Amino acid sequence: MAHVVAMVVEGLRGFVRTLWGLQERRFSAIFNVVSSTALFMTMSLAFCFLSLQRYRGAEMGLAFF
C-alpha cells in the first residue's frame, strides 16, 4: 500500500513540475512579447518626433525635447 501511495505522490509531483514549467515558459514568452512591443513603440515614437522636428525646422524649436 505504501508503494502505491509513493507512486501516486511521485506522479503528482511530476505533473505539478510539468505544469509549473509550462507556466514559466508562458510568462517568459509574454514578457518577451511585451518588452519587444514597448521597444518598437518607443523607437517609432522617437522616429516620429525626429521626423516632425526635421520637417518643421526652426518653427518648432525644442518643444518636444
Residue pairs with C-beta under 8 A, 6 or more apart in sequence:
49 64
52 60
52 64
53 60
53 64
